Amino acid sequence: MTRKPKPPSPGNGAPDIEAMIRVDHAGEYGAVRIYEGQLAVLRRRQGTERSVATIAHMAEQEQRHLKTFDKMINERRVRPTALEPVWRIAGFALGAATAAMGEKAAFACTAAVEEVIDEHYAAQIAALEDGKDPALKSAVEDFRADEAAHRDTALAAGAEQAPGYKLLSETIKAGCRIAIKLSERI
């Protein structure tokens, strides 16, 4: 009796494409919600027009990323994360809370989130070097460049001058890493 070879699975070194799409979709959704929270607070404050314009531009790019992953989720019939209701609330709350702390804290949030996403996307790009999903790899490479630009923009806008920057940044990074692990699986 001849046995069919087992298809590659994440356990034997092959990338788990569905988990990648699921977590990337969740991450882009969370980013959109963070920016929505920041904009909801900062648009009500005098003298924040420049920050609002910068954040609104980044939010537009995140919307484009989300639309791409929405399309992949639907076309490939990938189950989205069951944690979307949590990310809906948590993302908006994180954005609003950091913006309530001030513009620099809002940018500190962006810098922290984007640093983790840059690392996450770099790992995905490396995992996709096998050439099995060039469309996903291309999207992740494109979006990684935007995320790095967002981080750099946030740092240039004074993110590191936010009160309690180190603690704020490390806390947000830890939360992002947890969200990534949960969204890959749930």
JOHU-V788559 format. One record per backbone hydrogen bond with DSSP energy under -1.0 kcal/mol. NH is the residue of the N-H (numbers start at 1). CO is the residue of the C=O. If there is no record, write none. Layout:
nh,co
NH,CO
NH,CO
//
This chain:
nh,co
12,9
13,10
14,9
17,15
20,16
21,17
22,18
23,19
24,20
25,21
26,22
27,23
28,24
29,25
30,26
31,27
32,28
33,29
34,30
35,31
36,32
37,33
38,34
39,35
40,36
41,37
42,38
43,39
44,41
45,42
52,48
53,49
54,50
55,51
56,52
57,53
58,54
59,55
60,56
61,57
62,58
63,59
64,60
65,61
66,62
67,63
68,64
69,65
70,66
71,67
72,68
73,69
74,70
75,71
76,72
78,73
82,186
87,83
88,84
89,85
90,86
91,87
92,88
93,89
94,90
95,91
96,92
97,93
98,94
99,95
100,96
101,97
102,99
106,102
107,103
108,104
109,105
110,106
111,107
112,108
113,109
114,110
115,111
116,112
117,113
118,114
119,115
120,116
121,117
122,118
123,119
124,120
125,121
126,122
127,123
128,124
129,126
131,128
137,133
138,134
139,135
140,136
141,137
142,138
143,139
144,140
145,141
146,142
147,143
148,144
149,145
150,146
151,147
152,148
153,149
154,150
155,151
156,152
157,153
158,155
159,154
161,158
162,159
165,162
168,164
169,165
170,166
171,167
172,168
173,169
174,170
175,171
176,172
177,173
178,174
179,175
180,176
181,177
182,178
183,179
184,180
186,182
//
